[in-house]
């Protein structure tokens, strides 16, 4: 049973495929229209294998014999279909852009016997169990975007963008849980988080970005500030196994930038980038840090690049900074150093 000493290994499998059809037209010299459709399909399943604990302990964990297998999360499929229209119009000093996207999402979730109850059956504590029922849900969303790009000089640009997005939390970690009662060797389902009774609401996000870039002969740089806001936060209530959609705003904002310098008459260049990010949620009218398992840390990178002929070689160092939350939990920062390489092929390139 869950909570008892055990040695196990889990496997999660995701299959994804999709496609995009895009058509472009110019009804006017300054007007460009792009329309088309995105289609995506994803399937997911997960299982966990448990090993014979006595044999594993006797061998110091070197010998692992399979004892039993259980499902780890309910399987699901997600289908997205999204027709879109995007436009841009060039004036002498500015470019205006805007678009609309209709997104249809269909989720199918499989029936699922609780994770702990599967272990109970596998270990002989019970003989059968009710399944948390699966089902199907769909979502319809109309999303907009708009932007303005100003050509300050031949080498400088200033832009402002607005866009909307739609996201659904991880289905497998919300559906398929239940409260059970063991009666005569059978796990009877008392209540559960299932598709029919606790539909998982999606979250629509509004995002804003203001930025500036300079493109010189040797120096190229840009900096941008960003801000995204959603008016919902999704939490799961473990006491009664329901999903709650809380009207707690969540915001993510920060500043990111990059500088590249290409040495004159040389195969060498250097650069750096950074992303300073803050993630917060509104609790009782006050903004508080998101938990460390939901927030992202700030980062900074620096690199040196050598590009002789068709080769490109880069040494890069990335510093990830400390992250903490209101509960005092903390993730320590760390540094990584990478050697990256690529070779230009007649078609495409090979990367290492």
C-alpha positions as CSV (number, residue, x, y, z in Angstrom):
1,X,0.0,0.0,0.0
2,X,1.0,3.6,-0.5
3,X,3.0,4.8,2.5
4,X,4.6,1.3,3.1
5,X,8.2,0.7,2.4
6,X,8.6,-0.1,-1.3
7,X,11.0,0.2,-4.2
8,X,9.4,1.2,-7.5
9,X,10.0,2.9,-10.9
10,X,7.5,4.8,-12.9
11,X,7.1,5.3,-16.6
12,X,5.2,8.0,-18.4
13,X,4.6,7.9,-22.1
14,X,3.4,10.9,-24.2
15,X,2.7,10.7,-27.9
16,X,2.2,14.0,-29.7
17,X,1.6,14.9,-33.3
18,X,0.2,17.9,-35.1
19,X,0.3,20.1,-38.2
20,X,-0.3,23.6,-39.4
21,X,-1.7,24.9,-42.6
22,X,-0.9,28.5,-43.4
23,X,-1.9,30.7,-46.4
24,X,-0.5,34.2,-47.1
25,X,-1.9,37.0,-49.2
26,X,-1.3,40.7,-49.9
27,X,-4.6,42.4,-50.9
28,X,-2.7,45.7,-50.6
29,X,1.0,46.5,-50.9
30,X,1.2,47.5,-47.3
31,X,-1.3,44.8,-46.0
32,X,-0.3,41.2,-45.3
33,X,-2.9,38.6,-44.3
34,X,-2.0,35.2,-42.9
35,X,-4.7,32.6,-42.1
36,X,-4.8,28.9,-41.5
37,X,-5.4,26.3,-38.9
38,X,-3.4,24.4,-36.2
39,X,-4.2,20.8,-35.3
40,X,-2.7,18.9,-32.4
41,X,-3.3,15.5,-30.7
42,X,-1.7,14.2,-27.6
43,X,-2.1,11.0,-25.7
44,X,-0.7,10.1,-22.2
45,X,-0.5,7.0,-20.0
46,X,1.6,6.2,-17.0
47,X,2.4,3.1,-14.9
48,X,4.6,2.1,-12.0
49,X,6.5,-1.1,-11.4
50,X,7.2,-2.3,-7.9
51,X,10.0,-4.6,-7.0
52,X,10.5,-7.4,-4.5
53,X,11.6,-5.4,-1.4
54,X,13.3,-8.3,0.4
55,X,15.4,-9.3,-2.6
56,X,16.3,-5.6,-3.2
57,X,17.3,-5.1,0.4
58,X,19.4,-8.3,0.5
59,X,21.3,-7.2,-2.6
60,X,21.8,-3.6,-1.6
61,X,19.4,-2.5,-4.3
62,X,21.4,-4.3,-7.0
63,X,18.9,-7.0,-7.8
64,X,15.4,-5.8,-8.7
65,X,12.7,-8.5,-9.4
66,X,9.3,-7.3,-10.5
67,X,6.6,-7.8,-7.9
68,X,3.6,-6.1,-9.5
69,X,2.6,-3.2,-11.8
70,X,-0.1,-0.6,-11.3
71,X,-1.4,2.4,-13.2
72,X,0.2,5.7,-11.9
73,X,-2.2,8.3,-13.4
74,X,-5.3,8.1,-15.6
75,X,-4.7,8.0,-19.3
76,X,-6.0,10.9,-21.3
77,X,-6.0,12.4,-24.8
78,X,-6.1,16.1,-25.8
79,X,-7.2,17.3,-29.2
80,X,-6.8,21.0,-30.2
81,X,-8.2,22.6,-33.4
82,X,-7.5,26.3,-33.9
83,X,-8.3,28.3,-37.0
84,X,-6.6,31.8,-37.0
85,X,-6.3,35.0,-38.9
86,X,-3.3,37.4,-38.5
87,X,-2.8,40.7,-40.2
88,X,-0.1,43.4,-40.4
89,X,-0.1,46.8,-42.1
90,X,3.1,48.8,-42.8
91,X,3.1,52.6,-42.5
92,X,6.2,54.6,-43.2
93,X,7.3,54.7,-39.5
94,X,5.3,52.0,-37.8
95,X,3.8,48.5,-38.4
96,X,0.5,47.6,-36.9
97,X,-0.4,43.9,-36.4
98,X,-3.4,42.1,-35.0
99,X,-5.1,38.7,-35.0
100,X,-7.8,36.4,-33.8
101,X,-7.7,32.7,-33.0
102,X,-10.5,30.4,-32.2
103,X,-9.3,27.4,-30.1
104,X,-11.4,24.3,-29.6
105,X,-10.0,21.7,-27.1
106,X,-11.4,18.3,-26.4
107,X,-10.2,16.2,-23.5
108,X,-10.9,12.5,-23.0
109,X,-10.0,10.9,-19.6
110,X,-10.0,7.1,-19.0
111,X,-11.7,5.3,-16.1
112,X,-9.1,4.8,-13.3
113,X,-8.9,2.8,-10.1
114,X,-7.2,4.8,-7.3
115,X,-3.4,4.4,-7.2
116,X,-3.3,3.1,-3.6
117,X,-6.3,0.8,-4.2
118,X,-4.5,-0.8,-7.2
119,X,-1.6,-1.6,-4.8
120,X,-4.0,-3.0,-2.3
121,X,-5.4,-5.4,-4.9
122,X,-1.9,-6.3,-6.2
123,X,-0.7,-7.2,-2.6
124,X,-3.8,-9.2,-1.7
125,X,-5.5,-6.8,0.7
126,X,-8.5,-6.6,-1.6
127,X,-9.9,-8.4,-4.6
128,X,-11.6,-5.6,-6.5
129,X,-12.4,-1.8,-6.6
130,X,-14.7,0.7,-8.2
131,X,-13.1,2.9,-10.9
132,X,-13.2,6.7,-10.8
133,X,-15.3,7.3,-14.0
134,X,-13.6,9.0,-16.9
135,X,-15.3,11.1,-19.5
136,X,-15.0,13.9,-22.1
137,X,-14.9,17.7,-21.8
138,X,-14.5,20.4,-24.3
139,X,-13.5,24.1,-24.3
140,X,-14.1,26.9,-26.7
141,X,-12.1,30.1,-26.6
142,X,-11.7,33.2,-28.7
143,X,-8.2,34.7,-28.3
144,X,-6.9,38.1,-29.6
145,X,-3.5,39.7,-30.1
146,X,-2.3,43.1,-31.2
147,X,1.0,44.9,-31.6
148,X,2.7,48.0,-32.8
149,X,6.3,48.2,-34.1
150,X,8.0,51.6,-34.3
151,X,11.0,52.1,-36.5
152,X,12.8,54.8,-34.5
153,X,15.9,54.9,-36.8
154,X,17.3,52.5,-39.5
155,X,18.9,50.5,-36.6
156,X,16.5,51.0,-33.7
157,X,13.0,49.6,-33.1
158,X,10.5,49.9,-30.3
159,X,7.6,47.5,-29.9
160,X,4.5,46.8,-27.8
161,X,2.5,43.6,-27.9
162,X,-0.6,42.3,-26.3
163,X,-1.7,38.6,-26.6
164,X,-4.1,36.2,-25.0
165,X,-3.5,32.5,-24.2
166,X,-5.4,29.6,-22.8
167,X,-4.1,26.8,-20.6
168,X,-5.4,23.7,-18.8
169,X,-3.5,22.3,-15.8
170,X,-2.2,18.7,-16.0
171,X,-5.2,16.5,-16.4
172,X,-3.5,13.4,-15.0
173,X,-2.7,15.0,-11.7
174,X,-6.3,16.4,-11.1
175,X,-8.6,13.6,-12.3
176,X,-8.6,10.0,-11.1
177,X,-8.3,10.5,-7.3
178,X,-11.0,9.2,-5.0
179,X,-11.9,8.3,-1.4
180,X,-12.6,4.6,-0.9
181,X,-14.1,2.4,1.8
182,X,-13.0,-1.3,2.0
183,X,-16.0,-3.6,2.3
184,X,-15.6,-7.4,2.2
185,X,-12.5,-7.2,0.0
186,X,-13.9,-4.6,-2.3
187,X,-12.9,-0.9,-2.4
188,X,-16.1,1.0,-2.7
189,X,-15.8,4.5,-4.2
190,X,-17.2,7.1,-1.8
191,X,-16.4,10.3,-3.8
192,X,-13.9,11.3,-6.4
193,X,-12.5,14.0,-8.7
194,X,-13.9,13.0,-12.0
195,X,-14.8,14.7,-15.3
196,X,-18.6,14.7,-14.9
197,X,-18.7,16.1,-11.3
198,X,-15.6,18.3,-11.2
199,X,-14.9,19.7,-14.7
200,X,-11.4,21.4,-14.7
201,X,-11.7,25.0,-15.8
202,X,-9.1,26.4,-18.0
203,X,-7.3,29.7,-17.4
204,X,-7.1,32.5,-19.9
205,X,-4.0,34.7,-19.6
206,X,-3.5,38.3,-20.8
207,X,0.2,39.1,-21.6
208,X,1.9,42.4,-22.4
209,X,5.4,43.2,-23.6
210,X,7.3,46.4,-24.2
211,X,10.7,46.3,-25.8
212,X,13.5,48.0,-27.7
213,X,16.3,46.7,-30.0
214,X,19.4,48.0,-31.6
215,X,21.1,46.3,-34.6
216,X,24.5,47.6,-35.3
217,X,27.4,46.3,-37.4
218,X,29.2,44.9,-34.4
219,X,26.8,45.4,-31.5
220,X,23.3,44.0,-31.3
221,X,21.2,44.4,-28.2
222,X,17.6,44.3,-27.0
223,X,15.7,44.6,-23.8
224,X,12.0,44.0,-23.0
225,X,9.7,44.2,-20.0
226,X,6.8,41.7,-19.8
227,X,3.7,41.2,-17.6
228,X,1.1,38.5,-17.7
229,X,-2.1,38.3,-15.6
230,X,-4.7,35.6,-15.0
231,X,-7.8,36.0,-12.8
232,X,-8.1,32.4,-11.7
233,X,-6.0,29.9,-9.7
234,X,-6.9,26.3,-9.7
235,X,-6.5,24.3,-6.4
236,X,-7.5,20.8,-5.4
237,X,-9.2,20.2,-2.1
238,X,-7.9,16.9,-0.8
239,X,-10.5,16.8,2.0
240,X,-13.5,16.3,-0.2
241,X,-11.7,15.4,-3.5
242,X,-13.1,18.3,-5.5
243,X,-11.4,20.9,-7.7
244,X,-11.8,24.5,-6.8
245,X,-11.4,27.4,-9.1
246,X,-10.3,30.3,-6.9
247,X,-10.7,34.0,-8.0
248,X,-7.1,34.7,-6.9
249,X,-5.2,36.6,-9.5
250,X,-1.8,35.4,-10.6
251,X,0.8,37.5,-12.2
252,X,4.2,36.9,-13.7
253,X,6.4,39.9,-14.7
254,X,10.0,40.7,-15.3
255,X,12.7,42.1,-17.6
256,X,14.8,40.2,-20.1
257,X,17.6,41.4,-22.4
258,X,20.5,40.3,-24.6
259,X,23.7,41.8,-25.9
260,X,25.9,40.3,-28.7
261,X,29.2,41.7,-29.9
262,X,30.8,40.5,-33.1
263,X,34.5,41.4,-33.4
264,X,35.5,43.1,-36.7
265,X,37.1,40.8,-39.3
266,X,37.0,37.9,-36.9
267,X,35.3,34.6,-36.4
268,X,34.8,35.4,-32.7
269,X,31.8,36.9,-30.9
270,X,30.6,37.2,-27.3
271,X,27.4,37.9,-25.6
272,X,25.2,37.7,-22.5
273,X,21.5,37.5,-21.7
274,X,19.4,37.7,-18.6
275,X,15.9,37.2,-17.3
276,X,14.8,38.7,-14.0
277,X,11.4,37.2,-13.2
278,X,8.8,37.6,-10.4
279,X,5.9,35.2,-9.9
280,X,3.1,36.2,-7.5
281,X,-0.5,35.4,-6.5
282,X,-3.0,37.6,-4.7
283,X,-4.1,36.2,-1.3
284,X,-6.6,38.1,0.8
285,X,-6.0,41.2,-1.3
286,X,-2.1,41.1,-1.0
287,X,0.4,39.9,-3.5
288,X,2.5,37.0,-2.3
289,X,5.3,34.9,-3.9
290,X,4.2,31.8,-5.7
291,X,5.3,28.5,-4.2
292,X,8.8,27.4,-5.4
293,X,7.3,24.4,-7.2
294,X,5.2,26.8,-9.4
295,X,7.5,29.8,-9.9
296,X,10.5,30.1,-12.2
297,X,14.0,31.4,-11.1
298,X,15.8,34.3,-12.6
299,X,18.8,33.4,-14.9
300,X,21.8,34.9,-16.5
301,X,24.1,33.5,-19.2
302,X,27.3,34.6,-20.9
303,X,29.1,33.0,-23.8
304,X,32.0,33.1,-26.3
305,X,31.5,31.8,-29.8
306,X,33.9,30.8,-32.5
307,X,32.5,30.3,-36.0
308,X,35.1,29.1,-38.5
309,X,33.4,28.3,-41.9
310,X,30.5,25.9,-41.5
311,X,31.3,25.2,-37.8
312,X,30.0,27.1,-34.8
313,X,31.4,26.3,-31.3
314,X,30.2,28.0,-28.1
315,X,31.3,27.9,-24.5
316,X,28.4,29.1,-22.3
317,X,28.0,29.6,-18.6
318,X,24.5,29.9,-17.1
319,X,23.7,31.1,-13.5
320,X,20.4,30.2,-12.1
321,X,19.6,32.3,-9.0
322,X,18.0,31.4,-5.6
323,X,14.3,31.1,-5.4
324,X,12.1,31.3,-2.2
325,X,8.4,31.5,-1.3
326,X,6.2,32.8,1.5
327,X,6.4,29.5,3.4
328,X,10.1,29.8,3.7
329,X,10.8,27.0,1.2
330,X,13.9,27.6,-0.9
331,X,15.7,26.4,-4.0
332,X,19.4,27.1,-4.1
333,X,20.9,28.7,-7.2
334,X,23.5,26.8,-9.3
335,X,25.8,27.3,-12.3
336,X,26.3,25.2,-15.4
337,X,28.9,25.4,-18.1
338,X,28.2,23.9,-21.5
339,X,30.1,23.4,-24.7
340,X,27.8,23.6,-27.7
341,X,28.5,23.0,-31.4
342,X,26.9,22.8,-34.8
343,X,27.8,22.1,-38.4
344,X,26.0,23.6,-41.4
345,X,24.9,20.9,-43.8
346,X,23.7,21.3,-47.4
347,X,20.2,21.1,-46.0
348,X,19.8,22.1,-42.3
349,X,22.5,21.6,-39.7
350,X,23.8,19.1,-37.2
351,X,24.0,20.1,-33.5
352,X,25.9,18.7,-30.6
